[in-house]
Amino acid sequence: MKRIKLLYLFLVACLIGSNANAQDKWTIGFHYSAMDFILPYAKEKEPFKPSNWNEGIGVTAGYRIHPFVNLSANYTLSRIEKLSGGTILNGDLSHFATLNVEGHPLGNKEGFWFDPYLIAGGGLHRLGENSLGTVGGGLGLNFWLNSSVAINLQSTYNAMPLAPKETAFGGVGPGVYWNHNAGLKFKLGKAKDTDNDGVPDRKDKCPDVAGKKELNGCPDADGDNIIDSEDACPNDAGTAEFKGCPDKDGDKVIDKDDACPEVAGLAALQGCPDKDGDGIADKDDACPDAAGKAELQGCPDKDGDGIADKDDACPDAAGKKELNGCPDKDGDNIADKDDKCPDVPGIPEEQGCPKKVIEEKQLEAIAKKINFATGKATILKTSLAQLDELAKLMVEFPETKITIEGHTDNVGNAAANKKLSQQRADAIKKYLVGKKVAADRMTAIGYGSERPADGSTDVKAANKTKEQQAANRRVEIHGTKK
């Protein structure tokens, strides 16, 4: 009897402890019990005949150690008065305590209302004045009405192998009995809820972060009813069609990929419109109302010269880029529309017509043929024809002014050389004045050896050879315009 009480106290302690530590794994049950004792050698063996049942009540505590395994402690209190065969006893209150292992083949998945199981276990029974050990097994079934309450049906077949062959219940052989239970089971304690969002972890698809009940415990930062983990735009409310991303302009291009989210456009242009249909988004099109070319930022080019019509000063005639799209027939880089002599190369100063001054190359050619007597400022007669040609050009181009430069090598005294070079330049100027060229149109300068012909600043190095010295002894004439 003491052992039965100890087992009972243990069962009660389990129940009390379960309330403090339950995490939706503990259950408690209350049941009506029907015990049917069958003796192996009894004349009548009808295990499921209600007239042979001995009624009782009991309590069960269970702990789910694994989705497929449950441990249960059971206690039943009954008065055994009926045996198989119609025997009637005036039995004392009897105590039945067992520890069982339950195997649940369907596991413990959320939403399972049908929960069958197999039972195997043993215990200690107090039948009248006898304490007997038992082993047994059977079948059980939980019908879960909701996540916390179930209807429980259970039948076990129990044997008392160590009982005396001649039992107090009559007959010969080990005692056996059927125990049929029907009752209710309740899950104890609050289900584990790591993120404290009111959704137990076993139901919570996002157990480590607080979320919404309607989304199985997962968060929805933008409130579009799409959980953040499946929301491509978790911070902007959108639609399921676009995985939670918004599309404000309704063009089927989500805002985060839409280069023009405020106005409907084409998917091919990242959601931007193209009014003129030239395949260039209006935002990138310099001419959004006229179809054009990509290389011209969407602008047309009627004359095909590579210059957009809006920038082409001559949109109907192919021209040069440097002339704003205008043609230049004579190639003088003056647009025909601005060229007063479009068929003859000219200069800007003359509005495209040839210049009215002597060409530099003519002056250079004349200067190369002017020679002086050695060491003197006397012009050789062979050079007079060249000076006469220069005088003629000066009359022909009255706007031309010239600079006459005298140069020497570095042989001899530098001061004497400079004086000689000035005298030679002055001699040429004097000759031209005599040919009716105004003196104020000419400037005569003598540089001596200061400016070698090769442009060097090292006078000595530029006069090392006879050839260098000969090149340095020269006259240069340069023209300028008034």
C-alpha positions as CSV (number, residue, x, y, z in Angstrom):
1,M,0.0,0.0,0.0
2,K,2.8,2.3,0.8
3,R,4.3,1.8,-2.6
4,I,1.0,2.7,-4.2
5,K,0.8,5.9,-2.2
6,L,4.4,6.8,-3.1
7,L,3.6,6.2,-6.8
8,Y,0.5,8.4,-6.4
9,L,2.5,11.2,-4.7
10,F,5.1,11.0,-7.5
11,L,2.3,11.4,-10.1
12,V,0.9,14.4,-8.3
13,A,4.4,16.0,-8.0
14,C,4.8,15.5,-11.8
15,L,1.5,17.4,-12.4
16,I,2.4,20.2,-10.1
17,G,5.9,20.5,-11.6
18,S,4.4,20.5,-15.0
19,N,2.5,23.7,-14.4
20,A,5.7,25.5,-13.6
21,N,7.8,24.2,-16.4
22,A,5.3,23.2,-19.1
23,Q,6.1,24.2,-22.6
24,D,3.1,22.6,-24.4
25,K,4.7,19.2,-23.9
26,W,2.9,18.2,-20.6
27,T,-0.7,16.9,-20.6
28,I,-3.1,15.9,-17.8
29,G,-6.1,13.7,-18.3
30,F,-9.1,12.5,-16.4
31,H,-10.8,9.3,-17.3
32,Y,-13.6,6.9,-16.6
33,S,-12.2,3.4,-16.3
34,A,-13.8,0.0,-17.0
35,M,-11.8,-3.0,-15.8
36,D,-12.7,-6.5,-17.0
37,F,-10.9,-9.3,-15.2
38,I,-10.5,-12.5,-17.2
39,L,-8.9,-15.6,-15.6
40,P,-7.3,-17.9,-18.1
41,Y,-9.2,-20.9,-16.9
42,A,-12.6,-19.2,-16.2
43,K,-15.6,-20.8,-17.7
44,E,-16.8,-17.6,-19.3
45,K,-14.4,-15.5,-21.4
46,E,-16.1,-12.4,-22.7
47,P,-13.7,-9.5,-22.3
48,F,-15.9,-6.9,-23.8
49,K,-19.1,-7.7,-21.9
50,P,-20.2,-4.6,-20.0
51,S,-21.9,-6.7,-17.3
52,N,-18.4,-7.8,-16.3
53,W,-16.9,-4.3,-16.0
54,N,-15.7,-2.8,-12.8
55,E,-16.0,1.0,-13.0
56,G,-13.5,3.5,-11.7
57,I,-12.0,6.9,-12.2
58,G,-8.4,8.0,-12.8
59,V,-5.9,10.6,-13.8
60,T,-3.1,10.6,-16.2
61,A,0.0,12.8,-16.7
62,G,2.0,12.8,-19.9
63,Y,5.2,14.3,-21.2
64,R,6.1,14.4,-24.9
65,I,9.8,13.7,-25.0
66,H,9.8,13.5,-28.8
67,P,7.2,14.1,-31.5
68,F,6.8,10.3,-31.8
69,V,7.2,9.4,-28.1
70,N,5.2,10.2,-25.0
71,L,5.7,9.1,-21.4
72,S,2.6,8.7,-19.3
73,A,1.9,8.0,-15.6
74,N,-1.5,6.7,-14.9
75,Y,-3.5,6.2,-11.7
76,T,-6.9,4.6,-11.5
77,L,-9.1,4.0,-8.4
78,S,-11.7,1.2,-8.7
79,R,-13.6,-1.3,-6.6
80,I,-13.3,-4.8,-8.0
81,E,-16.6,-6.6,-7.6
82,K,-17.1,-8.5,-10.8
83,L,-15.1,-11.2,-12.5
84,S,-15.5,-13.0,-15.7
85,G,-18.0,-15.7,-15.2
86,G,-20.4,-13.6,-13.1
87,T,-18.5,-13.8,-9.8
88,I,-19.5,-11.0,-7.4
89,L,-16.9,-9.8,-4.8
90,N,-17.1,-7.3,-2.1
91,G,-13.7,-6.0,-2.8
92,D,-12.0,-3.1,-1.2
93,L,-11.0,0.0,-3.1
94,S,-8.2,-1.0,-5.5
95,H,-5.4,1.2,-6.8
96,F,-3.8,0.8,-10.2
97,A,-0.7,2.8,-11.1
98,T,1.3,2.4,-14.3
99,L,4.2,4.0,-16.2
100,N,3.8,3.7,-20.0
101,V,5.7,4.5,-23.1
102,E,3.5,5.6,-26.0
103,G,4.5,5.5,-29.6
104,H,2.7,8.0,-31.8
105,P,3.3,7.1,-35.5
106,L,1.8,10.3,-36.9
107,G,4.1,12.5,-34.7
108,N,3.0,15.8,-33.1
109,K,2.5,18.0,-36.2
110,E,0.4,21.1,-35.8
111,G,-3.1,20.6,-37.1
112,F,-3.2,16.8,-36.5
113,W,-6.5,16.1,-34.9
114,F,-6.2,12.3,-35.3
115,D,-3.5,11.0,-32.9
116,P,-3.4,7.1,-32.5
117,Y,-0.8,5.5,-30.4
118,L,0.6,2.2,-29.2
119,I,1.1,1.5,-25.5
120,A,3.7,-0.6,-23.6
121,G,4.5,-0.4,-19.9
122,G,4.0,-1.8,-16.4
123,G,3.1,-0.8,-12.9
124,L,2.0,-1.8,-9.5
125,H,-1.5,-2.7,-8.6
126,R,-3.1,-3.0,-5.2
127,L,-6.0,-5.5,-5.4
128,G,-7.6,-5.9,-2.0
129,E,-4.8,-6.9,0.3
130,N,-2.5,-7.9,-2.5
131,S,0.1,-5.9,-4.3
132,L,0.9,-7.2,-7.7
133,G,3.2,-6.1,-10.5
134,T,1.9,-5.9,-14.0
135,V,3.0,-5.6,-17.6
136,G,0.9,-4.8,-20.5
137,G,0.2,-3.0,-23.8
138,G,-2.5,-1.7,-25.9
139,L,-3.9,0.9,-28.2
140,G,-5.0,4.5,-27.7
141,L,-6.5,7.3,-29.6
142,N,-6.6,11.1,-29.1
143,F,-9.1,13.2,-30.9
144,W,-7.8,16.8,-30.5
145,L,-10.8,19.1,-30.4
146,N,-8.3,22.1,-30.6
147,S,-4.7,22.7,-29.7
148,S,-5.3,22.1,-26.0
149,V,-8.2,19.6,-25.5
150,A,-8.6,16.1,-26.7
151,I,-11.1,13.2,-26.2
152,N,-9.0,10.2,-25.2
153,L,-9.9,6.5,-25.7
154,Q,-7.6,3.8,-24.6
155,S,-7.6,0.0,-24.1
156,T,-4.8,-2.1,-22.5
157,Y,-4.3,-5.7,-21.9
158,N,-2.5,-6.3,-18.6
159,A,-1.0,-9.4,-17.1
160,M,0.2,-10.1,-13.6
161,P,2.8,-12.8,-14.2
162,L,3.9,-13.0,-10.6
163,A,0.5,-13.4,-9.1
164,P,-0.3,-16.8,-7.4
165,K,-1.9,-19.4,-9.6
166,E,-4.8,-19.7,-7.3
167,T,-5.9,-16.1,-7.0
168,A,-8.3,-14.4,-4.6
169,F,-10.5,-14.0,-7.6
170,G,-11.0,-17.7,-8.2
171,G,-9.7,-19.8,-11.0
172,V,-6.2,-21.1,-11.6
173,G,-3.4,-19.3,-13.5
174,P,-1.8,-15.8,-13.8
175,G,-4.3,-13.0,-13.5
176,V,-5.0,-10.8,-16.5
177,Y,-7.5,-8.0,-17.2
178,W,-8.6,-5.5,-19.8
179,N,-8.6,-1.8,-18.8
180,H,-10.8,0.4,-21.0
181,N,-10.5,4.2,-20.4
182,A,-12.5,7.1,-21.9
183,G,-11.9,10.7,-20.9
184,L,-10.4,14.1,-21.6
185,K,-6.8,15.3,-22.0
186,F,-5.5,18.8,-21.5
187,K,-2.2,20.4,-22.5
188,L,-0.6,22.2,-19.6
189,G,1.3,25.4,-19.4
190,K,1.9,28.0,-22.0
191,A,3.5,26.9,-25.2
192,K,7.1,28.1,-25.7
193,D,7.0,31.5,-27.5
194,T,10.7,32.7,-27.9
195,D,9.8,36.0,-29.5
196,N,6.8,36.7,-27.3
197,D,4.5,37.5,-30.2
198,G,1.6,35.4,-28.9
199,V,2.3,32.6,-31.5
200,P,3.8,29.4,-29.9
201,D,7.1,28.3,-31.4
202,R,5.6,25.1,-32.7
203,K,3.2,27.2,-34.8
204,D,5.6,30.1,-35.4
205,K,7.3,30.0,-38.7
206,C,9.6,32.8,-37.5
207,P,10.2,31.8,-33.8
208,D,13.1,34.1,-33.2
209,V,11.5,37.4,-34.3
210,A,8.1,38.8,-33.3
211,G,5.4,38.8,-35.9
212,K,1.7,38.7,-36.6
213,K,-0.7,35.8,-35.7
214,E,-2.3,35.9,-39.1
215,L,1.1,35.4,-40.7
216,N,2.0,32.5,-38.5
217,G,4.2,34.6,-36.3
218,C,6.3,36.2,-39.0
219,P,7.0,39.9,-39.2
220,D,5.6,42.2,-41.9
221,A,7.4,45.6,-41.6
222,D,5.4,47.3,-44.4
223,G,2.0,45.9,-43.5
224,D,1.2,44.4,-46.9
225,N,0.4,40.9,-45.4
226,I,3.5,39.4,-47.0
227,I,6.1,38.2,-44.5
228,D,9.4,39.9,-44.6
229,S,11.4,36.8,-45.4
230,E,9.3,36.4,-48.6
231,D,9.0,40.1,-49.3
232,A,11.4,41.4,-51.9
233,C,10.6,44.9,-50.6
234,P,10.1,44.4,-46.9
235,N,10.0,48.2,-46.1
236,D,7.6,49.2,-48.9
237,A,4.0,47.9,-49.0
238,G,3.3,46.0,-52.2
239,T,1.4,43.2,-53.7
240,A,1.8,39.4,-53.8
241,E,2.0,39.6,-57.6
242,F,5.3,41.4,-57.3
243,K,6.5,39.5,-54.2
244,G,5.6,42.4,-51.9
245,C,7.0,45.2,-54.0
246,P,5.0,48.3,-55.0
247,D,4.2,49.5,-58.5
248,K,2.8,53.0,-58.1
249,D,2.4,53.7,-61.8
250,G,0.8,50.3,-62.6
251,D,3.1,49.5,-65.5
252,K,4.1,46.1,-64.2
253,V,7.6,47.3,-63.4
254,I,8.1,47.4,-59.6
255,D,9.2,50.7,-58.2
256,K,12.7,49.5,-57.1
257,D,13.4,48.5,-60.7
258,D,11.5,51.3,-62.3
259,A,13.6,54.2,-63.4
260,C,10.3,56.3,-63.8
261,P,8.2,55.0,-60.9
262,E,5.7,57.9,-61.1
263,V,4.7,57.5,-64.7
264,A,3.7,54.3,-66.6
265,G,6.3,53.1,-69.1
266,L,7.7,50.1,-70.9
267,A,9.4,47.2,-69.3
268,A,12.1,47.3,-72.0
269,L,12.9,50.9,-70.9
270,Q,13.0,50.1,-67.1
271,G,9.4,51.4,-66.7
272,C,10.0,54.7,-68.5
273,P,7.7,56.1,-71.3
274,D,8.7,56.7,-74.9
275,K,6.3,59.1,-76.5
276,D,8.0,59.2,-79.9
277,G,8.5,55.5,-80.1
278,D,12.2,55.7,-81.0
279,G,13.3,53.2,-78.3
280,I,14.8,55.9,-76.1
281,A,13.2,56.7,-72.8
282,D,11.7,60.2,-72.6
283,K,13.9,61.0,-69.6
284,D,17.0,60.3,-71.7
285,D,15.6,61.7,-75.0
286,A,16.7,65.2,-75.9
287,C,13.9,65.3,-78.4
288,P,11.1,63.3,-76.8
289,D,8.4,64.4,-79.3
290,A,10.4,63.5,-82.5
291,A,11.7,60.1,-83.2
292,G,15.5,60.1,-83.6
293,K,18.7,58.2,-83.2
294,A,20.2,56.7,-80.0
295,E,23.6,58.2,-80.9
296,L,22.0,61.7,-81.0
297,Q,20.1,61.2,-77.7
298,G,16.9,60.5,-79.5
299,C,17.0,63.5,-81.9
300,P,16.4,63.3,-85.7
301,D,19.1,64.1,-88.3
302,K,17.4,64.7,-91.7
303,D,20.6,65.4,-93.7
304,G,22.4,62.5,-92.1
305,D,25.5,64.4,-91.2
306,G,25.7,63.1,-87.6
307,I,24.4,66.4,-86.2
308,A,21.0,66.5,-84.6
309,D,18.6,68.8,-86.4
310,K,18.1,70.9,-83.3
311,D,21.8,71.7,-83.3
312,D,22.3,71.8,-87.0
313,A,22.5,75.3,-88.5
314,C,21.9,73.7,-91.9
315,P,19.5,70.8,-91.2
316,D,18.6,70.2,-94.8
317,A,22.2,70.0,-96.2
318,A,24.9,67.7,-94.9
319,G,27.8,69.6,-93.4
320,K,30.7,69.6,-91.0
321,K,30.4,69.2,-87.2
322,E,32.9,72.1,-86.7
323,L,30.6,74.3,-88.8
324,N,27.4,73.4,-86.9
325,G,26.3,71.0,-89.7
326,C,26.8,73.4,-92.6
327,P,28.6,72.5,-95.8
328,D,31.9,74.1,-97.0
329,K,32.5,73.5,-100.7
330,D,35.8,75.3,-101.0
331,G,37.2,73.7,-97.8
332,D,38.3,77.0,-96.2
333,N,36.4,76.1,-92.9
334,I,33.9,78.9,-93.6
335,A,30.3,77.7,-94.0
336,D,29.0,78.3,-97.4
337,K,26.1,80.3,-96.0
338,D,28.6,82.7,-94.5
339,D,31.2,82.5,-97.3
340,K,31.1,85.4,-99.8
341,C,33.4,83.4,-102.0
342,P,32.0,79.8,-101.5
343,D,33.8,78.4,-104.5
344,V,37.3,79.9,-103.7
345,P,39.2,79.2,-100.5
346,G,39.4,82.3,-98.4
347,I,40.0,83.6,-94.9
348,P,37.6,84.6,-92.1
349,E,38.8,88.2,-92.2
350,E,37.6,88.5,-95.8
351,Q,34.4,86.6,-95.1
352,G,35.6,83.5,-97.0
353,C,37.3,85.4,-99.8
354,P,41.1,85.2,-100.4
355,K,43.2,87.5,-98.3
356,K,44.2,91.0,-99.4
357,V,47.7,90.7,-98.1
358,I,50.9,89.2,-99.4
359,E,51.2,85.5,-98.6
360,E,53.9,84.7,-96.1
361,K,55.4,82.0,-98.4
362,Q,55.9,84.7,-101.1
363,L,57.8,86.9,-98.7
364,E,59.8,84.0,-97.6
365,A,60.8,83.0,-101.2
366,I,61.8,86.6,-102.0
367,A,63.9,87.0,-98.8
368,K,65.9,83.8,-99.6
369,K,67.1,85.3,-102.8
370,I,68.3,88.7,-101.4
371,N,72.1,88.7,-101.0
372,F,74.7,91.4,-100.0
373,A,78.3,92.0,-100.7
374,T,80.5,90.2,-98.2
375,G,80.9,92.2,-94.9
376,K,78.9,95.1,-96.5
377,A,75.3,96.4,-96.6
378,T,75.4,96.6,-100.4
379,I,72.7,94.7,-102.2
380,L,73.9,92.6,-105.0
381,K,72.5,93.4,-108.4
382,T,71.2,89.8,-108.7
383,S,68.8,90.5,-105.9
384,L,67.3,93.6,-107.3
385,A,64.7,91.7,-109.4
386,Q,63.4,90.1,-106.2
387,L,63.1,93.5,-104.5
388,D,61.3,94.9,-107.5
389,E,58.8,91.9,-107.2
390,L,58.4,92.7,-103.5
391,A,57.7,96.4,-104.3
392,K,55.1,95.3,-106.9
393,L,53.3,93.1,-104.3
394,M,53.3,95.9,-101.7
395,V,51.6,98.1,-104.2
396,E,49.1,95.3,-105.2
397,F,48.3,94.6,-101.5
398,P,48.2,98.0,-99.9
399,E,47.0,96.6,-96.5
400,T,50.2,94.6,-96.1
401,K,52.9,95.7,-93.7
402,I,56.2,93.9,-93.5
403,T,59.1,93.5,-91.1
404,I,62.5,93.2,-92.6
405,E,65.0,91.3,-90.4
406,G,68.8,91.2,-90.9
407,H,70.7,88.2,-89.4
408,T,74.4,87.2,-89.3
409,D,76.6,84.4,-88.1
410,N,78.7,84.7,-84.9
411,V,82.0,85.1,-86.8
412,G,83.7,88.4,-85.8
413,N,82.7,91.1,-83.4
414,A,79.1,90.7,-82.1
415,A,78.4,94.4,-82.0
416,A,79.8,94.9,-85.5
417,N,77.6,92.0,-86.7
418,K,74.5,93.5,-85.2
419,K,75.3,96.9,-86.8
420,L,75.8,95.2,-90.2
421,S,72.5,93.3,-89.9
422,Q,70.7,96.6,-89.2
423,Q,72.4,98.3,-92.1
424,R,71.3,95.5,-94.5
425,A,67.7,95.7,-93.2
426,D,67.7,99.4,-93.6
427,A,69.2,99.1,-97.2
428,I,66.2,96.9,-98.3
429,K,63.7,99.3,-96.7
430,K,65.4,102.3,-98.5
431,Y,65.3,100.5,-101.8
432,L,61.6,99.8,-101.5
433,V,60.9,103.4,-100.4
434,G,62.6,104.4,-103.7
435,K,60.0,102.1,-105.4
436,K,57.1,104.1,-104.0
437,V,56.4,101.9,-100.9
438,A,55.5,104.0,-97.9
439,A,58.1,103.9,-95.2
440,D,55.5,103.4,-92.5
441,R,54.5,100.1,-94.0
442,M,58.0,98.7,-93.3
443,T,60.0,98.0,-90.1
444,A,63.7,97.2,-90.4
445,I,65.4,95.3,-87.6
446,G,69.0,94.0,-87.3
447,Y,69.4,91.0,-84.9
448,G,73.0,90.2,-85.7
449,S,73.8,86.6,-84.5
450,E,71.2,86.6,-81.8
451,R,68.6,84.5,-83.6
452,P,70.1,81.5,-85.4
453,A,68.2,80.0,-88.3
454,D,67.5,76.7,-86.5
455,G,65.7,78.5,-83.6
456,S,68.4,77.6,-81.1
457,T,69.2,79.9,-78.2
458,D,72.7,78.7,-78.1
459,V,74.4,81.0,-80.6
460,K,77.8,79.2,-80.4
461,A,76.3,75.8,-80.9
462,A,74.3,77.0,-83.8
463,N,77.4,78.3,-85.7
464,K,79.8,75.3,-85.3
465,T,79.8,74.4,-89.0
466,K,80.2,76.3,-92.2
467,E,76.8,75.2,-93.2
468,Q,75.2,76.6,-90.0
469,Q,77.0,79.9,-90.5
470,A,75.8,80.2,-94.1
471,A,72.3,79.5,-93.0
472,N,72.5,82.2,-90.3
473,R,73.7,84.9,-92.8
474,R,70.2,85.7,-94.1
475,V,67.4,88.2,-94.5
476,E,63.8,87.4,-93.4
477,I,60.7,89.3,-94.4
478,H,57.4,88.8,-92.6
479,G,54.1,90.3,-93.4
480,T,51.5,91.8,-91.1
481,K,48.0,93.2,-91.8
482,K,47.0,96.8,-90.9
